[in-house]
Amino acid sequence: MSAKKTITKKDLLEKAAEIGLKGGAKLRKPELIHAIQIAEGNTDCFTRISNCAVTPCLYRSECQA
């Protein structure tokens, strides 16, 4: 049985930098995830959908916890 990997804010800030998203350090973790989702052209659904069927999703382990 493997443990779920928690996504750190540092991980998110690195991803934000990779996609050119600015101002991420000022956001709380859920807000930063939403900003990344939007910047990638996705719906900002993190923790907003109870029965999400989207896979693969980088945030799924925390979102559906």
Protein Blocks (a to p, Z undefined) as FASTA:
>chain_A
ZZdddddfklmmmmmmmnopghklmpcfklmmmmmmmmnopacfehkafbbcbdcdfklm
mmmZZ
